[in-house]
Amino acid sequence: SISVSDANNLSIDCNTTDHAGLTFATENILPRKNSANTDNAVDLGAGSARFKNAYLSGNLYLGGTGSANALDDYETGTFTPSVSGGYGSAPSYNAQTGIYTKIGKLVLAHIRIAVASGSRGGSNLTFVGLPFSNQSTIDGGGFVIYQNNFHSTGEFYPMVNASTAEIHFHEANGTAVNANELDADNYDIRIAVVYQTA
């Protein structure tokens, strides 16, 4: 059945018990059940009858209606990481590969840097070029997937410093990895890092 409620809202209902309907209200399309507006009782689609794509310019609220439940972004992409700190001049590369997935504020990035040659200096090794800056509250971090000729003298970990789009490396005791500590001028390293944007 089709009816008008609240003077202006068009409603479409099925008179059979437990069937769904819709109300076209001001700037909202509301779910209905048993000929009345309802909350948290009607599904959009089904396991064997799905909609195809959903195009949203705002947020998707999951598990609640507050700002903490709002998913405002999902994207995947590529970027080009490079070595910044630790070299007197820019090194040459055999590979500079970065891929990322961003879900809300959470960023997961995989990076491969293979340096062919370069003049290492005495400062801390720094990778730059992450697709988003880290938030300002706490550092992000990750792990080494593979390394060859990089730093075989002890355990070390990548860290995304707060408020930056940079990766620094630290040994297990917290000491920063200096470029002069690397095994060779040419190396290959692959890492994964996780951090949050502001």
trRosetta pair geometry for C-beta under 8 A, 3 or more apart (Angstrom, degrees):
i j d omega theta_ij theta_ji phi_ij phi_ji
1 12 7.6 171 85 -154 41 45
1 13 5.2 -14 56 66 85 92
1 14 7.7 147 10 -103 70 20
1 15 6.0 63 -13 -50 113 100
1 35 7.7 12 55 -110 120 111
2 10 7.0 -13 -168 -170 95 93
2 11 7.1 159 -154 84 47 54
2 12 5.6 -14 -101 -103 76 69
2 13 7.9 173 -79 24 30 71
3 10 7.8 155 85 -155 38 49
3 11 5.0 -17 65 62 83 103
3 13 7.2 -6 14 12 107 114
4 7 7.2 -6 150 -180 109 12
4 8 7.2 -42 -169 -142 105 3
4 9 6.6 139 -161 73 60 48
4 10 6.0 -31 -101 -97 72 53
4 11 7.2 169 -95 15 20 85
5 9 4.8 -35 68 72 79 108
5 11 5.5 37 -1 -19 112 128
5 23 6.9 -45 45 -133 125 121
6 9 4.8 40 52 9 106 114
6 25 7.7 28 59 -121 143 96
8 26 7.4 39 104 -56 132 94
9 23 5.4 15 167 -177 121 102
9 24 6.3 172 -161 76 69 56
9 25 4.8 -8 -117 -97 119 68
9 26 7.7 -81 -84 -22 94 68
10 23 7.2 159 86 -156 45 53
10 24 4.5 2 59 46 95 112
11 21 6.4 50 177 143 86 128
11 22 7.1 -176 -147 95 54 47
11 23 4.6 -18 -100 -103 86 78
11 24 7.5 -156 -73 17 39 69
11 32 6.4 84 -156 -57 107 161
11 35 7.9 83 147 -155 136 64
12 21 5.2 -166 97 -162 61 96
12 22 5.2 13 48 51 101 85
12 23 8.0 -167 22 -76 62 38
12 32 7.8 166 71 40 55 139
13 19 7.6 111 -178 97 67 103
13 21 3.9 -33 -101 -86 55 160
13 32 6.0 -81 -95 118 91 141
13 35 4.5 54 -156 -102 158 71
14 19 3.6 -58 77 117 124 145
14 20 7.3 39 21 57 113 37
14 21 6.2 -170 5 -68 69 98
15 19 7.8 16 52 48 19 132
15 35 7.0 25 -110 -57 56 121
16 19 4.6 70 74 -17 90 131
17 34 6.4 13 -142 -102 56 97
18 33 6.7 -7 -146 -169 39 104
18 34 6.7 5 -69 -60 31 93
19 33 7.3 170 85 -141 31 64
19 34 7.6 118 47 -67 59 47
20 31 6.5 -50 -156 -163 107 92
20 32 6.5 122 -172 76 57 63
20 33 5.8 -32 -106 -90 58 75
20 42 4.6 109 -120 -137 121 123
21 31 7.7 118 74 -173 49 50
21 32 3.6 -36 72 75 92 120
21 33 7.1 179 22 -71 81 28
21 35 6.9 45 15 -95 150 40
22 29 5.8 -15 -166 -176 113 96
22 30 6.9 136 -162 71 58 50
22 31 6.9 -42 -105 -113 59 36
22 32 6.1 -136 -56 11 12 105
23 28 8.0 15 98 108 91 94
23 29 7.2 160 79 -161 51 47
23 30 4.2 -15 58 59 103 104
23 31 8.0 -27 18 49 86 9
23 32 5.7 106 -27 -50 92 116
23 37 5.7 -37 0 -86 145 100
24 29 5.9 -15 -106 -110 60 77
25 28 4.5 -8 69 67 107 96
25 29 7.3 177 27 -90 76 25
25 30 5.6 38 -2 -11 121 116
30 37 5.2 -9 140 -131 133 109
31 37 7.2 103 83 -153 51 62
31 38 5.7 -65 108 63 96 85
31 39 7.8 133 64 -93 111 28
31 41 7.1 176 122 63 132 78
31 42 3.9 -170 -172 48 136 138
32 35 6.7 8 167 -136 121 13
32 36 6.2 164 -154 80 89 23
32 37 5.5 -57 -99 -92 77 39
32 38 6.1 112 -143 6 28 92
32 42 7.4 44 55 -47 27 155
33 36 6.8 -34 69 61 55 72
33 38 4.3 -5 24 -9 103 154
33 41 5.2 -81 -3 112 154 127
33 42 5.7 -166 -56 -63 109 107
34 38 7.7 84 36 -56 87 131
38 41 4.4 -58 146 44 131 129
38 42 6.3 112 78 -20 121 106
43 46 6.4 86 112 -82 138 68
44 51 6.9 -26 150 -8 97 130
45 49 5.9 -161 -160 103 70 71
45 50 4.8 53 -174 -128 137 45
45 51 4.9 -110 -69 -8 132 83
46 49 4.4 36 49 46 98 92
46 50 7.2 -117 64 -65 42 56
47 50 7.5 -11 -163 -57 15 96
51 54 6.8 69 110 -61 131 89
56 59 7.6 -89 152 62 132 9
56 60 6.2 112 78 -59 171 93
58 72 7.6 -65 168 -126 45 84
59 70 3.9 -26 -168 -160 145 105
59 71 6.4 134 -166 62 79 43
59 72 4.8 -43 -103 -87 86 78
60 70 7.2 127 64 -158 40 55
60 71 4.5 -28 66 63 95 101
60 72 7.7 -178 22 -77 69 33
61 64 6.6 -104 175 87 102 47
61 65 5.6 37 175 -115 153 45
61 69 4.9 52 -159 116 79 108
61 70 5.6 -31 -93 -94 73 62
61 71 7.5 -177 -82 16 22 76
62 69 5.6 -157 59 -177 53 90
62 71 5.9 34 -3 -14 116 117
63 69 5.4 -148 71 -133 79 118
64 68 7.1 4 81 77 137 89
64 69 3.8 -169 67 -54 91 153
65 69 6.5 3 -17 58 9 141
66 69 5.3 96 59 9 67 101
66 70 7.7 -109 111 -24 43 90
67 70 5.4 -40 -154 6 44 122
70 104 8.0 130 105 -122 61 110
71 74 7.1 17 165 -43 113 100
71 103 7.4 -37 -147 178 110 78
71 104 5.3 -87 -133 -73 69 100
72 104 6.4 82 36 -125 71 66
73 102 6.1 -24 125 123 113 110
73 103 7.5 170 96 -155 71 21
73 104 6.1 130 53 -105 80 22
73 105 8.0 91 49 -59 116 41
74 102 6.9 177 -143 93 32 68
74 103 5.5 15 -112 -114 83 64
74 104 7.7 4 -71 -31 69 50
75 101 7.6 178 93 -151 43 48
75 102 5.1 3 56 53 83 104
76 99 7.5 4 -176 -179 92 91
76 100 6.8 180 -149 92 54 54
76 101 5.0 -16 -102 -103 86 71
76 102 7.6 -173 -78 20 38 69
77 99 7.4 -177 99 -150 35 58
77 100 5.9 -10 62 57 74 91
77 131 6.4 118 81 -115 120 158
78 97 7.8 -59 -155 -163 106 66
78 98 6.1 124 -170 86 62 68
78 99 5.4 -31 -104 -99 69 65
78 100 7.6 161 -98 15 22 78
79 98 4.1 -42 69 90 79 130
79 99 7.8 174 22 -81 72 21
79 100 6.6 22 2 -7 112 118
79 109 7.7 -30 38 -140 124 123
79 129 5.7 164 149 152 113 95
79 130 6.9 87 100 -152 161 23
79 131 4.6 -148 -54 -66 144 92
80 96 5.2 44 -163 132 81 118
80 97 8.0 -28 -119 -97 55 21
80 98 6.3 -153 -75 21 14 113
80 129 5.7 -89 91 -173 55 146
81 96 5.8 -157 65 -166 63 87
81 97 7.6 -20 28 66 99 26
81 98 4.7 116 -22 -55 97 126
81 111 5.0 29 -6 -145 159 119
81 113 5.8 -90 100 -68 115 110
81 127 5.4 10 -180 178 118 110
81 128 7.0 156 -155 80 69 35
81 129 4.3 179 -114 69 44 126
81 130 7.3 30 -98 -63 98 52
81 167 7.9 -1 -148 17 131 126
82 90 7.7 -17 176 -148 125 104
82 93 7.7 -96 -122 -56 79 143
82 96 6.1 4 -81 -136 69 136
82 113 7.5 136 -121 -119 24 125
82 127 7.1 159 81 -155 29 67
82 128 5.9 -25 65 62 80 83
82 129 5.3 97 15 -28 78 136
83 86 6.6 -76 179 62 108 111
83 87 5.9 74 127 -9 118 133
83 90 7.6 144 75 -148 89 62
83 91 5.6 20 55 25 136 119
83 113 6.5 122 -50 -178 93 149
83 115 6.5 15 -19 -84 147 124
83 118 7.4 -10 79 -119 148 177
83 125 7.2 -50 -148 -162 102 85
83 126 7.2 117 -164 80 58 55
83 127 6.1 -44 -99 -101 52 63
83 128 7.8 97 -155 17 8 81
84 87 7.8 -155 151 33 16 101
84 126 4.6 -47 66 95 96 108
84 127 7.1 135 11 -130 86 13
84 128 4.4 47 -26 -9 130 122
84 166 7.2 -68 37 -127 138 115
85 123 5.2 -101 -176 117 96 117
85 124 5.4 8 135 83 137 69
85 125 6.2 155 96 -155 90 15
85 126 3.2 65 29 12 106 115
85 168 7.9 -1 56 -106 139 89
85 179 7.4 -158 130 -40 69 119
86 120 6.3 -30 158 -148 85 80
86 121 6.0 174 177 53 31 85
86 123 5.4 -127 -82 81 43 78
86 124 6.3 -77 -69 111 94 26
86 125 3.9 27 -61 -99 156 56
86 126 6.2 170 -9 14 102 68
86 178 7.1 159 -121 -174 99 47
86 179 3.0 135 -171 -55 103 128
87 90 6.7 94 111 -106 138 21
87 91 5.5 -110 -124 -37 159 93
87 118 5.2 -41 -133 163 130 127
87 119 6.2 106 -164 75 81 61
87 120 6.0 -60 -103 -111 66 41
87 121 5.8 142 -138 3 10 97
87 179 6.3 -170 -58 -145 59 165
88 119 4.5 -46 45 105 112 114
88 120 7.5 61 -4 117 87 8
88 121 4.6 129 -53 -62 76 110
89 118 7.1 -156 79 -155 73 83
89 119 5.6 48 32 41 91 115
90 118 7.4 -92 137 -125 30 115
91 115 4.8 -11 144 -147 149 111
91 116 7.3 159 163 48 97 65
91 117 6.5 -176 -158 93 88 39
91 118 2.8 -47 -105 -73 97 138
91 119 7.8 -168 -87 22 77 50
91 185 8.0 180 -128 178 121 84
92 115 7.3 107 77 -164 48 66
92 116 4.6 -47 101 58 96 113
92 117 5.3 15 44 51 106 81
92 118 6.6 -174 18 -62 60 84
93 96 5.0 15 163 -39 162 101
93 113 7.0 -80 -132 -161 116 75
93 114 6.3 103 -168 79 77 65
93 115 6.0 -55 -106 -109 63 45
93 116 6.0 147 -146 -4 6 94
94 114 4.0 -57 67 110 101 118
94 115 7.3 14 13 84 86 3
94 116 4.9 120 -40 -64 87 95
94 188 7.4 -47 66 -91 126 100
95 112 5.4 -30 128 123 126 109
95 113 6.8 -179 94 -144 79 22
95 114 3.9 55 34 24 96 111
95 188 7.3 46 41 -130 122 96
96 112 7.6 -177 -138 92 16 70
96 113 6.0 23 -110 -114 63 73
96 114 7.9 -120 -52 35 49 68
97 111 7.0 154 89 -156 63 43
97 112 4.3 11 54 51 107 101
97 113 7.9 -158 32 -66 64 44
98 109 6.2 -8 -166 -171 98 107
98 110 7.1 164 -148 85 50 52
98 111 5.0 -2 -103 -106 85 77
98 112 7.8 -158 -66 28 50 60
98 129 6.7 -171 -17 118 160 112
98 130 7.6 -155 -162 -111 149 47
98 131 7.4 173 134 -38 130 96
99 109 7.1 164 85 -151 42 60
99 110 5.2 -3 57 55 90 98
100 107 6.0 -13 -168 -168 121 93
100 108 6.5 156 -155 83 66 51
100 109 4.3 -21 -99 -99 96 80
100 110 7.5 -173 -78 20 49 63
100 130 7.9 98 -78 -162 144 75
100 131 5.2 -126 25 15 159 137
101 107 7.5 161 83 -152 46 48
101 108 5.0 -3 56 57 92 101
102 106 7.0 160 -154 85 54 50
102 107 5.0 -14 -103 -101 84 76
102 108 7.9 -170 -77 25 40 64
102 131 7.6 -112 -47 93 125 130
102 132 6.8 86 -99 -12 137 145
102 197 7.5 20 -145 -12 121 129
103 106 5.1 -14 65 64 84 103
103 108 8.0 18 8 2 99 102
105 135 7.4 20 180 -44 125 126
105 196 4.7 34 136 -161 106 92
105 197 4.9 -137 -156 52 77 79
105 198 7.7 -137 -141 70 118 14
106 194 7.0 -10 -169 -167 92 95
106 195 8.0 166 -149 92 53 28
106 196 5.8 -35 -94 -100 52 78
107 130 7.7 89 138 177 148 115
107 131 7.2 -167 -149 64 136 100
107 132 5.5 -161 -75 50 154 124
107 140 7.8 -27 66 -124 99 164
107 194 7.0 162 85 -151 57 48
107 195 5.6 -16 59 65 103 72
107 196 7.0 163 13 -101 85 24
107 197 6.2 84 -27 -35 118 93
108 192 7.1 -3 -173 -174 86 101
108 193 7.7 172 -150 88 45 46
108 194 5.4 -11 -102 -102 71 82
109 130 6.1 -107 -44 -135 174 94
109 131 7.1 174 -97 13 127 99
109 192 7.0 168 88 -152 48 56
109 193 5.3 -9 60 58 96 89
109 194 7.9 176 21 -80 69 37
110 145 7.7 20 -146 -17 99 148
110 190 7.3 7 -178 -176 90 91
110 191 7.5 179 -150 92 51 42
110 192 5.1 -21 -100 -100 72 83
111 127 6.9 97 159 158 158 154
111 167 7.5 -142 31 -8 165 162
111 190 6.9 178 92 -149 52 50
111 191 5.3 -9 59 59 98 84
111 192 7.5 170 18 -86 74 34
111 193 7.3 12 1 5 117 104
112 188 7.4 -3 -170 -171 93 84
112 189 7.3 176 -145 92 52 45
112 190 4.5 -11 -99 -102 84 88
113 127 6.4 -146 -26 -118 153 124
113 188 7.7 -176 96 -144 47 44
113 189 5.8 -3 60 59 84 88
114 186 8.0 20 174 -174 75 81
114 187 7.2 -143 -143 104 53 43
114 188 4.2 1 -111 -109 93 84
114 189 7.7 169 -81 21 53 52
115 118 5.7 -56 -177 2 124 123
115 185 7.2 -115 122 154 118 56
115 186 5.8 -154 100 -133 77 47
115 187 5.5 22 44 45 101 71
115 188 7.8 -155 25 -72 60 45
116 186 5.6 -8 -165 -119 25 107
117 185 5.6 25 -141 136 56 120
117 186 5.9 -24 -74 -71 53 96
118 185 5.8 -177 52 -171 62 95
119 185 7.8 -4 -85 -133 27 121
120 179 4.3 -165 -159 140 101 111
120 180 5.7 150 134 -83 122 55
120 182 6.6 -150 -111 38 154 118
120 185 6.3 -139 -20 -110 108 77
121 179 5.9 54 57 62 56 137
121 180 7.3 -77 117 -50 26 94
122 178 6.4 -13 -170 -171 51 123
122 179 7.2 -127 -101 53 11 95
122 180 5.5 2 -109 -23 59 130
123 178 7.0 -168 124 -141 14 83
123 179 6.6 26 67 6 55 112
124 168 6.1 5 152 -144 126 110
124 169 7.8 -178 -177 47 91 74
124 176 4.5 -33 -120 153 122 135
124 177 6.8 95 -152 73 76 50
124 178 6.0 -71 -97 -100 47 56
124 179 7.4 117 173 -23 12 80
125 168 7.2 133 84 -146 64 60
125 169 5.5 -3 75 26 113 116
125 176 7.9 177 32 165 71 92
125 177 5.2 -34 29 102 116 97
125 178 6.8 127 -21 -172 85 14
125 179 4.7 129 -75 -74 88 74
125 182 7.2 95 -73 -51 143 115
126 166 5.5 -16 -169 -171 106 120
126 167 7.0 146 -161 74 55 53
126 168 5.7 -25 -104 -91 75 74
127 158 7.7 -24 31 -138 129 119
127 166 6.8 150 79 -163 51 64
127 167 4.1 -8 58 56 104 108
128 165 6.7 70 -158 103 72 85
128 166 5.1 -27 -99 -106 74 83
128 167 7.7 -156 -69 22 32 73
129 165 7.0 -142 71 134 7 111
130 133 7.5 124 88 -86 113 34
130 134 7.9 29 95 -37 155 83
130 160 6.8 52 -58 -128 167 120
130 165 4.0 -152 59 -174 97 84
130 166 7.0 -130 5 -53 113 19
130 167 7.0 119 -48 -35 118 93
130 193 7.8 -64 -108 76 130 138
131 165 7.5 -159 52 -150 16 126
132 165 6.5 -176 103 -107 22 109
132 197 4.7 -49 153 -90 135 120
133 163 6.5 1 170 -170 117 34
133 164 6.2 -124 -146 153 90 9
133 165 4.7 -77 -91 -53 61 89
133 197 6.7 88 73 -131 58 81
133 198 7.1 3 91 -13 100 103
134 139 7.1 20 163 -138 159 43
134 140 5.3 -142 -117 -5 128 113
134 160 4.9 149 -62 138 138 110
134 161 6.7 174 44 92 144 39
134 162 5.5 -116 111 -127 120 33
134 163 6.3 -54 80 -14 85 18
134 164 6.0 4 31 54 105 53
134 165 7.1 170 -8 -83 74 44
134 195 4.6 -59 -111 163 101 141
134 196 7.0 69 -152 65 69 50
134 197 7.1 -115 -128 -101 24 42
135 138 7.5 20 84 40 99 63
135 162 6.8 -40 98 -147 50 83
135 163 7.3 -18 150 -68 22 56
135 195 7.7 -173 16 163 77 95
135 196 5.1 -19 1 100 121 91
135 197 6.0 100 -51 158 86 19
135 198 4.4 138 -110 -84 82 57
136 162 5.2 80 -149 169 35 109
136 163 4.5 39 -102 -64 79 101
136 198 6.7 32 -7 -97 86 107
137 162 6.6 -158 54 -132 25 130
138 162 6.2 159 87 -83 7 117
139 159 5.2 4 166 -177 133 105
139 160 6.1 157 -172 76 75 57
139 161 5.7 -38 -117 -122 102 34
139 162 5.4 -87 -75 -38 59 80
139 195 7.6 -68 168 -116 44 115
140 159 7.0 149 83 -166 52 54
140 160 3.6 -3 61 53 105 117
140 193 5.9 83 130 171 115 103
140 194 5.9 -147 -167 97 110 46
140 195 2.5 -65 -72 -90 158 101
140 196 6.9 169 -79 10 113 58
141 157 6.3 12 -165 155 112 117
141 158 6.6 149 -156 93 60 64
141 159 5.0 -20 -101 -110 85 66
141 160 6.7 -141 -63 16 34 78
141 193 6.5 -120 157 -141 17 85
141 194 7.1 -11 68 53 48 75
141 195 7.6 109 0 -73 36 90
142 157 7.3 167 73 -174 49 85
142 158 4.9 -13 58 70 98 110
142 160 7.7 61 -11 -20 102 100
142 191 5.7 104 106 167 130 98
142 192 4.8 -157 -169 99 129 56
142 193 3.5 -107 -26 -96 138 51
142 194 5.9 133 -84 5 90 68
143 157 6.7 -41 -105 -133 50 87
143 158 7.4 -114 -37 29 7 95
143 191 6.9 -176 94 -152 35 79
143 192 6.1 -1 54 56 75 89
144 147 5.5 -21 -180 -29 131 116
144 156 7.2 58 -33 81 137 78
144 157 7.3 -125 -22 -113 93 45
144 158 7.0 129 -65 -16 74 100
144 189 6.8 -62 -142 -163 104 99
144 190 7.4 103 -168 78 64 54
144 191 5.3 -45 -108 -101 52 87
145 190 4.4 -57 66 106 112 99
145 191 6.1 -175 5 -99 87 26
145 192 6.1 76 -44 -14 112 96
146 188 7.3 -24 120 121 103 97
146 189 7.1 177 94 -148 62 39
146 190 4.4 26 47 40 94 111
147 150 4.0 -74 -173 25 118 135
147 151 6.9 -38 159 35 154 70
147 152 7.8 -172 109 -71 117 74
147 187 7.2 -1 -169 177 84 111
147 188 7.0 169 -149 92 42 60
147 189 4.6 9 -111 -111 87 82
147 190 7.4 -151 -66 27 57 63
148 187 6.3 174 89 -158 61 68
148 188 4.6 12 48 52 104 98
148 189 7.6 -156 29 -68 57 55
149 182 7.4 46 145 166 71 96
149 183 4.6 -139 -165 82 52 119
149 184 4.2 -44 -171 34 116 117
149 186 6.2 11 115 96 157 63
149 187 4.0 -145 94 -106 95 80
149 188 6.9 70 41 17 99 69
150 182 5.9 -62 -167 -144 42 95
150 183 6.2 32 50 15 14 106
150 187 4.5 118 -80 -177 66 140
150 188 7.4 -100 -50 63 105 36
150 189 4.7 77 -88 -72 149 115
151 154 7.4 -48 151 53 98 63
151 156 5.3 4 102 11 142 148
151 169 7.4 156 -2 151 161 148
151 177 6.0 -44 -103 -143 158 135
151 181 6.3 38 -122 121 103 99
151 182 5.8 -68 -71 -114 79 58
151 183 6.6 -155 -79 -25 28 89
152 183 5.5 43 8 -71 101 132
153 181 7.1 -101 34 178 135 101
153 183 8.0 168 -24 -76 89 87
154 171 5.5 26 106 -142 126 115
154 172 6.8 -114 159 8 108 103
155 171 6.6 105 85 -159 62 68
155 172 4.5 48 80 -45 114 114
156 169 5.2 30 165 175 121 106
156 170 6.5 169 -155 88 77 30
156 171 5.1 -47 -98 -95 80 53
156 172 7.4 -100 -82 -33 37 65
156 177 5.5 45 -146 -65 143 133
157 169 7.0 160 77 -152 33 65
157 170 5.7 -26 60 64 84 80
157 171 7.9 122 14 -127 77 10
157 172 7.5 91 -11 -83 108 55
158 167 5.0 -13 -167 -170 108 117
158 168 7.5 143 -155 77 57 33
158 169 5.8 -38 -97 -96 55 73
158 191 4.9 80 -17 -179 149 152
158 193 5.5 -90 110 -79 126 111
159 167 6.9 140 68 -156 37 63
159 168 5.3 -29 65 67 93 82
159 169 7.2 155 16 -99 83 22
159 170 5.7 19 -7 4 129 115
160 164 7.1 -163 178 79 70 89
160 165 7.9 -19 -157 -143 105 28
160 166 7.1 147 -144 80 61 43
160 167 5.8 -37 -87 -96 66 69
160 193 5.4 113 -38 173 116 139
160 195 4.4 -75 73 -56 148 149
161 164 4.5 26 79 34 99 128
161 166 5.8 -4 31 73 107 97
161 168 6.0 47 -40 5 108 116
167 191 7.4 141 -175 90 157 149
167 193 6.3 -134 -105 -55 121 158
168 176 6.2 -44 170 -136 119 105
168 177 7.7 165 171 38 72 87
169 176 7.0 100 81 -163 58 62
169 177 3.8 -25 98 28 110 130
170 174 5.8 -20 -179 -150 125 32
170 175 6.6 147 -158 74 75 34
170 176 5.7 -47 -100 -99 74 46
170 177 6.6 -136 -83 -16 20 85
171 174 7.0 -32 71 37 72 19
171 175 4.6 -1 38 59 115 90
171 176 7.8 -80 4 -15 82 3
171 177 6.4 125 -42 -68 81 83
177 181 5.8 -123 -164 65 73 132
177 182 7.8 73 166 -64 111 77
178 181 4.8 98 64 -8 81 105
179 182 6.0 -27 -170 -6 49 114
182 185 7.8 111 99 -83 123 26
182 187 6.1 -102 -178 -30 125 151
183 187 6.6 116 55 -92 95 120
184 187 5.8 148 67 -61 88 89
